[in-house]
Amino acid sequence: MIDLLETIRREGSILSAAKKMGMSYRRAWLLVDEIGRNFREPVVETHPGRRGHGSELTPFGERLIALYRSIERSSADASRDAMDELRAALAPHAPPVREGAP
């Protein structure tokens, strides 16, 4: 959903963002609506009078993206050692099977 918000910010409309992300307008609109219902402040403002029904993020929408990306970076940093250990514990990939090999 954060990717959708970032794409709305870049594209200036839900419709353009949906097309850019390869999803239907309805799906994008429902996601934006769901995001909006989960917070006390609006995340996206729509401007129906504009050609193409423009949309923009509210200041809270911008802050939401910043908070999410900050949490994402902190989580990656905090889990780096554990992830490295898990990767090291993976079994090596088997060599590819050649056609005609016994």
N, C-alpha and C positions, 0 to 999 in steps of 0.2 A: 504494500500500500504506500510505503514511503516513496518507492520508485514512481508510482503514479502521481503523487503530489509533486515530486521534482519535475516530472514531465509536464504537468499542468503549468508549473511555474515557467518552464522554458517555452512551451507552445502557446500559452495564453488562452487555452480553452480545453474543456473536458473532451470535446469531440476530437480535436487535433491530437490530444494526448492519447486518447483511445486508439486512434489510427496508428500513431507512432509506435504504440506498444503491442499492436496486433490484437486488440480486444474490441468487443462491440461497445458502442456508446452506452448501451443499457448497462452492461457489466461495469464500465467505468463509473457511470452515474451512481449505481447501487453501492459501489465501494466508497465513493466520496460521501454518499448519504450515511453509510454505516460509520465511517470515520467521524463525521459530524455529530452523530448521535451519541458517540462515546466520550465526548469532551464537553466541558461546560461552556467553552468558547467556540465560535465558528472557526473552521479550518480553511474553508474555501468560500469565496464570494463569487456569485455568478451575476452577470450583467445581461439579462435577457434582451434588453433593448439594443444591444450592439449587434452588428452584423456577425454572424457566426456564434452568437451567444457566448461572449467572452467570459473567462473566469480567471480569478487570481487568488493567490494564497493571502490569507489574513496575516497580520503580524504573528498571531499565535500559530498559524500553519507553518510559517517560517521557523518559529522557535521549536515546533514539534519536530521538524526535520533535523534541526541542529542537535536537539536532545537525543534523538534516535541515533544519529551518526556518531555522536559522542559515546553513547552506551555501546554501540557496535565496536568502536575502536578500543574502548576500555576492556571489553569482553575478550577481544582478540588478543590484546596484550596480556591480560591476566591468564589466559588459557594456553598461551604459546608453548610453554614447556610441556604441559600435559599432552597437547596435540602432537608435538614432536615425538614424545614417548610412544604415543599410540601409533603414529606412522611407522616408527622404527620396529614396532612389534608385529606389523603386518607381514604375512607370508610373502615371499617373493613371487612374482608372477611366473607362471609356467611358460616355457618357451612356446612360441606359436607352432601349431601342428602343420607339418608340410604335407601336401598332397602326395600320395603314393608311399608315404613312410609307413613302416610296419607298426 
